[in-house]
Amino acid sequence: HKMSIYFEGMPSINLFKQCYKALINKKEMNLATEGMMLCDFLNIKANSLKFMLKVFLELGFINEDDGIITIASQPSKQDIETSQLYQAR
């Protein structure tokens, strides 16, 4: 696991922004059926997408219910770097 993180690296802040923008435009996303399309769109691996979604979830930017991702109605303004998951990686 640590080796895969080493080779994949840390997603850039710009990549986080692109991902969030794509989620906003989509409004609702089924992770199981549309997750790989988002990976292809962002040109990233599935593990990187999972990591970014976990960071968004931790910061309250998105909601996840049974594999369906939706944008939080009133997310608080926070920097990605404040996430515990982000800092741990």
N, C-alpha and C positions, 0 to 999 in steps of 0.2 A: 504494500500500500504506500509506504513512504517513497519507494522508488518511482511509482507512477506519479505521485505529486511532484517529485523532483523533475521528472521528464516533461510533465504537462505544464509546470510552472504556475504562477499566480495569475489569474485573469486580471487584465488591466482595468482601471477604473472606467476607461472608455468602453470596454467590453460589457461591464456591468450596466452602463448607461444604455448601450444598444439593446441589451437583453430586456431591460425594464421598459424601454420605449416599444419594443416589439410586443411585450405583454400588454401594455396599455392599448396599443392599436388593436390587438386581438380581443381584448376585454375578458375573455374566458378561454382557457386552454385545457384540454384533456391531455395530461402528461403522457399517458400510455399511448395514445394514438398520434399526438402531434409533437411530442418531445423531440423525436429525431429530426423532424422538419425544422424545428427551431435550432437544433444543433447544426444542421446543414446551412441554414440561413446565417448563423453567427460564425460558421466555420470552426466549431469547437467540438471536443469529445463530450460524450454523455456525462462523464464524471465531473467535468468542469461546469456543465449546466446544473447538475445536481448540487454542486457546491454553491453556485451563485444563487440558486433558488432557496437553499437553506439559509444563506445570509439574508436574503430578502424577507424570508419568513421570520427569522429571528428579529429583524429590525421592524417588523410590522408593515412592510411595504406590500406584501401579498397575503392572501389567505389560501389555505389548501384544505379541501374537503373531499376525501375519497378519490384523490388523484386529479381533481379539478382545481386548477389554479385561477384565482380571481384577484384583481387589484383591490387593495384595501380602500375603503371609502374615504377615509381621512388619515393617510399615513403621516406620521410625524417626520419633520425634516431632520435627518441624521446623515452623517457621513458613513459611507461603507466601512471605512477604517475603524469605526467604533464597535463593530460587530465582534463578539467574542470568538466566533468561528473564524472570521477573517484574521484576527490577531493570532489565533492558535496556529493557523496554517502558515 
